[in-house]
Amino acid sequence: MIVFPNAKINLGLNVVSKREDGYHNLETVFYPVPFTDGLEMAETGKEGLIVSGIQPDVSSDQNLVFKAYHLLKKNFDIPVVQFYLHKVIPGGAGLGGGSSDASFTLKMINDYFNLKLNTETLKGYASLLGADCSFFVDNKPSYATGKGDALSPINVDLSQYHLVLINPGCSVSTKEAYENVIPAKPKFDLKNLERLPVEEWKNFVTNDFEKTVFQKYPIIGSFKQLLYKSGAVYASMSGSGSSVFGLFHSFPDDIYKIIPKGILFAV
């Protein structure tokens, strides 16, 4: 069985408050984008994970695909399987690639072995693997609070826009992103994003991680400005970085002359 775990972008991100458990309360809007990995599961008589494409910085047994598999295997009589993961979505990029791989693994196992787990149960398992993993179960635009795991639907449709993603090749850890971030009540409530024209987002919507991340990695901020110079109606860093994205009314053909090959992705 083969599935194609997709990436997400954050349409704004506010760090609202520090939690007693050491995490932070966030406010963000997750939006799925058709930029995918490839993941195959096969009953080969042996257990393992083979990764091609971008090589992750964790061992196979620490990969979220394997963790998702063993999470379900604890409670269900699942046969030994082999996974083949072709990584296209870079890690440490703010695109949720690892989280998506994990959730798609849960859904694939549920479907293939007919475990009959409903959506809410799958979300419960996903939340044990990562704060934003449960988003990829429904995989629809969502307003997220808490650690990013309290989700509700939001009516945002970007299908009429051209999306350009840039990943500068550096990886930003969550710890780095939180350095010097001061939690605060947002000036703009992201629940109202669906009522605000996209052309006005740049005047109201922010990503609180940009300030500290751009200071440490100026190239990320420079790419955001390049997107605006190329005609983006809205541009932002996704999540805690390092990727930035721009929304365009028409595709900026000349952007290939500006952005180096290998780090630019058009959706």
N, C-alpha and C positions, 0 to 999 in steps of 0.2 A: 504494500500500500504506500502510495506517495502523496505527500501534502506539501504545500508551499507557504511556510510561515512568513507573514508580511511584517513590514516595519510600521512604526507609528511616528507621528510628530506631535509636539505639544503646541497648542495654540494659546500661548501665554502660560506662565507659571508663577504663582505667588507662594512665597514661604511665609506662612501665616503665624506660626507659633512653635515653640519648643515643647516636646512632649516629655512626660515623666519617664518614659521608657527609653529615652535617648534619641528617639527619632524626631522628625518635624512634621507638623501638620501642613499640608500643602493644599493649594487650589489650582487646578489645571484643567485643560480640555484635551483629551486624547483624540487623535484623528488617525484612522488607518490609511496607509498608503500602499500602492501596489509595487513595492520594492521588496523582493522576496529571497529567502533561502530555499533550498530544496531538501526535503527530509523523507527518507524511505525506511520502512520497517519490513523486515522479512523473517520468516521462521526458517532459520538455517541450521538449527540444532546447536548453535553456540551463542553466547551472550557477548555483546560488545558494541562499540561505537567507532566508526571510521569517519574521519573528517577530511574533507577536501576543500579547496578554495582558501579563503582566509583562515589561517590557523589560530585557534583561540589560545589564550594564555593560561588555560587551566587544563589539567589532565582529564582524560575521558571519563573517569569515575566521578569527577567533580563537575562535569558538564551538566547543565540543567536538563538536557534531554534524558540523560541517564538517571538523574535524580527524580525526574517525573515518572519514569518507568518504574523505578524501585518504590516510589511512594505508593503507586497503585498495586504493585506486586505484594506489598505487605498485607493488603486486605483482600486480594483477589487471586484466584488460581490462574495466573497468566503464564503461558509457555515461555521458554527462553527465546529471545528474539535478538536480531542483529539490526543496528541502526546505521544508516549511511547519511551523513549530514554534509551538504555542500553549502559552505558559508559564503554569502555574498554581502550580507549586512554586517558592517564592521562593528567590533565591540568598542565600548567606551565612547560611543558616538551619539548617545541620546536618542537612539532610534528603537530601542527595546528589542533588539534582535534576539538576544538570549532568552528574554521573557517570552517572546513569541514562540521560539522553538519549544520551550517548556509546555506552554499551553496547547500548542498544536500536537505535541506528543500525547498529552492527556486525552485530547479529543479523538485522536487517531486510535489509540488503544481502546477507548470506550466504544467507538464505532466498529472497529475490526473484531473485537472479542465480544461484542454485544453485552457490555456491562450494564447498560440501561441506566447510566447515571444522568440525572437531569442537569440543566444548566447551572442551577444554584449549587448543587453538589460539586460540579466541576470547578466552579469559581472558588469554592472552599478549599479544594485541593490546590488550585493554582495559587491562592494567596499564601500558602505555606512555602511556596517556592520563591516568591518575590513580590514586592509591593504592587507592581504594575502588571503582574502575570494574569490576574483575573480579567483585565480589560480585553485580552485577546480571546477569551471564551466567546463572548458575544461579537467582539470585533466590529463594533459600531461606534460612531462619535459619542463620546461620553464626557460628562462633567464629573471630575474626580476630586474628592476631598480625603481627609485623613492622611494616611501614608501614600495615598494614590490608589487605595483599594476600595474606597466607598464610592460607588459608581451610580450615576443616573443618566438616562438618555438626554441628549441635547440635539436640537434640530439645526445642525450646521451641515451645509452641502457645498463642497468646493469643486464639484464636477465640472463647472464652467470655467475653471481657472487652470492654467498650466503651472505645474509644480516643478521647481528646480531645487535639487538637493546638492549641497556641497559638503564633502567630508575632507578636511585638510590633512588627514593622515595621522593626526595626533590623537591620543586617547586621554580623556579626562575622567578621573575617578570621582565617585560621589563625594568622597572625603574632601578632595580638592575643591569641588564646587561649593561645599558648605563653608569653607574657610572664609571668615569675615562677613558672612551673610547675616544681616540683622533682621529677624522676623518682625513683621509688621502687618497691620490690617490693610488689605489692599484698597487702593483708591478706586479701582474699578472691579465690580463683581463679575467674574467670568461667567456666571449663570446668565448674564444679559448679553453674552456674545452673539447668540442667535438672532438678537434684535438689532444688532449694530452692523451696518454695511461693512463689508471687508475693506473697502477703501478708507474707512475711518479707524480701522484697528490700530494703525501705527500711532494714533494720537492717544489711545487709551490702554492698549494691551502691552504688557511688559513680561519679561522673563527675569526674575530676581537673580538668577545665577549669572546673567551676562556680565554684571559689573566686576565680580571677582574673577570669572573665567577669562574675560577679555584682558584684564590686567596681566594675568599670567601667560596667556596665549593671544597676543595682539593679532596674530594672523586670522583668528576666528572672527574677531570684530571687523577686520578689514574685508573679509569675504561677505559679511552681512552688508556692509556699505556698498560693495561692488554689485550686489543684487539690486539694491535701490537705484544705483546709477544706471543699471541695465533696464530699469523700468518696472521693477516689482511694485505692486500696490501694497504689499505687506511682506516683511522679512523678519526672521527671528532665529535665534538659536533654539534648537530642540532639546528639551529636557535639561540635563546638566552638561550638555555638549558632548562631543565637539562639533557635531553637524549643525549647519545653518540651512535654512530653506527660504525660498521666495515664491510668492504667488503672482502670476502674470496674467493679464488679459489676453495677450498673444505671446507666443513663444519667442524669446529673444535670440534669434539666430546668431547674432554676433557674439554671444556669450562664450562660444567655443574658442573665440580668439583671445578672450580675456582670462578665462579660467584654465589652468593646466589640465591636460588629459589625465584620466585616471582617478580624479577626485570629484568629477561633476557627474550627476545623475539626473536625467530628465524623466519625469513621470507624466 
